[in-house]
Amino acid sequence: MDENNYGFNGSQFPQQYGFDSAYAPSVTLNQYIARTFGWMFLGLLITFAVAVGTVASGLVFSLLSSPLVLIVLTVVELAVVIAFSATLQKRSVGVTRGLFFLYSVLNGVVFSLYFLMFDVANLMAVFLLTALFFGAFALYGRFTRTDLSRLGPILVGGLIFLIVAGLLMAFIPGFSFMERIVCMVGIVIFLCFTAFDVQKIKANYEYFYGNDAVLQKASVYSALQLYLDFINLFLYLLRFFGNSRSSN
């Protein structure tokens, strides 16, 4: 799930897309941030609803019986995230929102597997813990006066470490001892990404101040970034604290 920060990062967002900002703003900064988080929460709700529906309908067992379907879903998810950022400038607001909802649905199908792997009580406990950590670092990103953009290269390096470590653990059994270390690194990385991405929301608002269409698209993009931060944080916390059914 480490698809976070494909496309533009940090202050590269404004520099990569030279949009016009010649019109009066229709929302305040607080309203803009609230709307962005609203999109994120809506995406999480869709993912949860689709996951529950997939389990309740029994479709989740079809996923287990056909690993190829999971591979295809994962590839499509990655393609949606890349396309989401790569064509942002040329897309309408409606298409941008549609891609966000599509990703939320696809991720919900994949997430249904976790209802089979973990007890619901464990999932709920880790979800609440994720919400607590995520909220704390989101508040820090919103109100800190420290420039977090300098964290960009470090966070990208952390993502590369997580991807490489994940591949090593998947294909080389001897690297399984790194599981808890990788989980701790992942937790720290995505907590920092949370603060980093929240601060980017403020930067985007200030740069695109007045151009409502661009602000709306940037808001949905930021919502996707926050959604990915939350999902990845949840997964690493689940791997660190959760007890799978197979281990009981």
TORDRENPA-958728 format. One record per residue (C-alpha): residue in one letter; residue number from 1; y, x, z. Coordinates in pm, whole numbers, plus 50000, padded with zeros to 5 digits. Each point is the difference from the previous one (the first is absolute). Last residue first. Layout:
# TORDRENPA-958728
(A,NUM,(Y,X,Z))
...
//
This chain:
# TORDRENPA-958728
(N,248,(48226,49601,51765))
(S,247,(50068,50275,49743))
(S,246,(49915,49778,49701))
(R,245,(50234,49728,50126))
(S,244,(50291,50242,49979))
(N,243,(50185,50099,50316))
(G,242,(50372,50027,49944))
(F,241,(50221,50264,50165))
(F,240,(50042,50280,49744))
(R,239,(49876,49823,49686))
(L,238,(50201,49691,50088))
(L,237,(50308,50210,50076))
(Y,236,(49964,50167,49661))
(L,235,(49959,49665,49826))
(F,234,(50291,49833,50179))
(L,233,(50232,50289,49920))
(N,232,(49894,49974,49636))
(I,231,(50069,49627,49991))
(F,230,(50335,50027,50179))
(D,229,(50131,50284,49784))
(L,228,(49875,49823,49686))
(Y,227,(50187,49682,50097))
(L,226,(50309,50208,50078))
(Q,225,(49991,50153,49651))
(L,224,(49934,49660,49845))
(A,223,(50296,49854,50188))
(S,222,(50216,50286,49874))
(Y,221,(49902,49904,49645))
(V,220,(50079,49635,50076))
(S,219,(50343,50097,50132))
(A,218,(50069,50230,49705))
(K,217,(49932,49708,49767))
(Q,216,(50235,49773,50195))
(L,215,(50267,50270,50023))
(V,214,(49981,50053,49625))
(A,213,(50062,49633,49930))
(D,212,(50277,49977,50262))
(N,211,(50208,50294,49881))
(G,210,(50262,50012,50275))
(Y,209,(49891,50304,50197))
(F,208,(49733,50181,49800))
(Y,207,(50068,50330,50178))
(E,206,(50067,49856,50345))
(Y,205,(49706,49764,49986))
(N,204,(49768,50272,49872))
(A,203,(50101,50235,50282))
(K,202,(49942,49729,50263))
(I,201,(49655,49924,49859))
(K,200,(49929,50374,49988))
(Q,199,(50041,50011,50379))
(V,198,(49716,49751,50028))
(D,197,(49791,50220,49772))
(F,196,(50040,50311,50215))
(A,195,(49935,49814,50327))
(T,194,(49677,49857,49859))
(F,193,(49907,50326,49828))
(C,192,(50015,50172,50338))
(L,191,(49752,49750,50142))
(F,190,(49799,50047,49684))
(I,189,(49970,50375,50040))
(V,188,(49931,49988,50376))
(I,187,(49714,49752,49959))
(G,186,(49856,50193,49707))
(V,185,(50006,50326,50195))
(M,184,(49816,49832,50288))
(C,183,(49745,49850,49759))
(V,182,(49945,50337,49830))
(I,181,(49934,50162,50336))
(R,180,(49762,49719,50096))
(E,179,(49799,50035,49679))
(M,178,(49995,50380,49983))
(F,177,(49641,50019,50129))
(S,176,(49895,49819,49680))
(F,175,(50064,50319,49803))
(G,174,(49633,50101,49992))
(P,173,(49913,49686,49804))
(I,172,(50185,50125,49688))
(F,171,(50074,49717,49754))
(A,170,(50191,49745,50207))
(M,169,(50132,50241,50263))
(L,168,(50134,50234,49732))
(L,167,(50160,49714,49808))
(G,166,(50172,49869,50313))
(A,165,(50124,50348,50089))
(V,164,(50153,50039,49654))
(I,163,(50171,49661,50016))
(L,162,(50124,50048,50357))
(F,161,(50132,50350,49924))
(I,160,(50182,49872,49691))
(L,159,(50157,49725,50208))
(G,158,(50115,50254,50258))
(G,157,(50162,50209,49729))
(V,156,(50186,49688,49884))
(L,155,(50111,49946,50359))
(I,154,(50126,50357,50033))
(P,153,(50185,49981,49667))
(G,152,(50176,49675,50105))
(L,151,(50086,50096,50358))
(R,150,(50342,50125,49887))
(S,149,(50085,49639,49916))
(L,148,(49993,49917,50372))
(D,147,(50372,50055,50054))
(T,146,(50045,49947,50373))
(R,145,(50236,49716,50089))
(T,144,(49711,49791,50130))
(F,143,(50041,49622,49997))
(R,142,(49773,49866,49728))
(G,141,(49749,50284,49990))
(Y,140,(49955,49979,50377))
(L,139,(49957,49624,49981))
(A,138,(49733,50046,49733))
(F,137,(49834,50261,50222))
(A,136,(49967,49755,50289))
(G,135,(49894,49710,49778))
(F,134,(49724,50201,49832))
(F,133,(49863,50117,50334))
(L,132,(49989,49647,50142))
(A,131,(49875,49839,49678))
(T,130,(49724,50260,49974))
(L,129,(49893,49933,50358))
(L,128,(49990,49628,49927))
(F,127,(49789,50062,49688))
(V,126,(49771,50233,50196))
(A,125,(49931,49727,50255))
(M,124,(49952,49736,49728))
(L,123,(49754,50212,49804))
(N,122,(49804,50089,50313))
(A,121,(49974,49633,50102))
(V,120,(49893,49908,49644))
(D,119,(49707,50238,50029))
(F,118,(49996,50274,49738))
(M,117,(49808,50076,49678))
(L,116,(49960,49644,49877))
(F,115,(50361,49900,50054))
(Y,114,(50095,50339,49857))
(L,113,(49846,49902,49667))
(S,112,(50259,49724,49959))
(F,111,(50260,50274,49964))
(V,110,(49901,50059,49638))
(V,109,(50073,49638,49907))
(G,108,(50323,50007,50199))
(N,107,(50109,50316,49820))
(L,106,(49971,49819,49669))
(V,105,(50206,49709,50132))
(S,104,(50275,50222,50143))
(Y,103,(50012,50199,49674))
(L,102,(50045,49682,49801))
(F,101,(50275,49884,50238))
(F,100,(50193,50322,49946))
(L,99,(49946,49978,49626))
(G,98,(50138,49645,50001))
(R,97,(50305,50103,50201))
(T,96,(50087,50261,49739))
(V,95,(49932,49750,49721))
(G,94,(50245,49754,50158))
(V,93,(50271,50262,50054))
(S,92,(49986,50093,49633))
(R,91,(49858,50330,49888))
(K,90,(50181,50280,49816))
(Q,89,(50108,50214,50295))
(L,88,(49676,49953,50192))
(T,87,(49776,50128,49721))
(A,86,(49845,50302,50174))
(S,85,(50019,49857,50351))
(F,84,(49776,49697,49958))
(A,83,(49795,50163,49726))
(I,82,(49882,50263,50248))
(V,81,(49925,49742,50269))
(V,80,(49820,49772,49751))
(A,79,(49791,50288,49864))
(L,78,(49891,50097,50351))
(E,77,(49890,49646,50073))
(V,76,(49819,49980,49665))
(V,75,(49810,50321,50079))
(T,74,(49901,49868,50342))
(L,73,(49887,49667,49856))
(V,72,(49792,50178,49734))
(I,71,(49831,50220,50262))
(L,70,(49930,49698,50217))
(V,69,(49847,49814,49705))
(L,68,(49782,50302,49921))
(P,67,(49859,49988,50353))
(S,66,(49826,49670,49912))
(S,65,(49790,49854,50281))
(L,64,(50269,50058,50261))
(L,63,(50263,49830,49787))
(S,62,(49770,49703,49944))
(F,61,(49960,49981,50377))
(V,60,(50377,49962,50034))
(L,59,(49986,49695,49777))
(G,58,(49844,49806,50288))
(S,57,(50270,49734,49993))
(A,56,(50103,50064,50361))
(V,55,(50016,50377,49944))
(T,54,(50215,49977,49687))
(G,53,(50219,49737,50164))
(V,52,(50057,50220,50305))
(A,51,(50096,50295,49780))
(V,50,(50223,49782,49780))
(A,49,(50183,49864,50306))
(F,48,(50045,50347,50150))
(T,47,(50134,50147,49675))
(I,46,(50235,49704,49950))
(L,45,(50132,50036,50355))
(L,44,(50053,50374,49951))
(G,43,(50198,49934,49683))
(L,42,(50209,49737,50177))
(F,41,(50070,50246,50280))
(M,40,(50122,50259,49748))
(W,39,(50217,49747,49818))
(G,38,(50158,49899,50331))
(F,37,(50053,50364,50089))
(T,36,(50212,50033,49687))
(R,35,(50183,49677,50078))
(A,34,(50087,50123,50350))
(I,33,(50124,50333,49861))
(Y,32,(50226,49819,49754))
(Q,31,(50128,49762,50266))
(N,30,(50081,50293,50228))
(L,29,(50178,50181,49717))
(T,28,(50207,49693,49914))
(V,27,(49921,49777,49704))
(S,26,(50192,49881,49691))
(P,25,(50156,50332,49903))
(A,24,(50296,50008,49758))
(Y,23,(49925,50139,49657))
(A,22,(50044,50339,49838))
(S,21,(49688,50182,50111))
(D,20,(49855,50107,49664))
(F,19,(49652,50149,50011))
(G,18,(49936,50371,49951))
(Y,17,(49630,49999,50082))
(Q,16,(49848,50339,50086))
(Q,15,(50291,50107,50216))
(P,14,(49998,49684,50210))
(F,13,(49627,50019,50079))
(Q,12,(49992,50380,50031))
(S,11,(50170,49965,50340))
(G,10,(49666,49937,50164))
(N,9,(49712,49987,49759))
(F,8,(49965,49858,49651))
(G,7,(49672,49911,49835))
(Y,6,(49688,50009,50212))
(N,5,(50105,49998,50362))
(N,4,(49692,49848,50165))
(E,3,(49673,49971,49816))
(D,2,(49796,50133,50290))
(M,1,(49773,49698,50007))
//
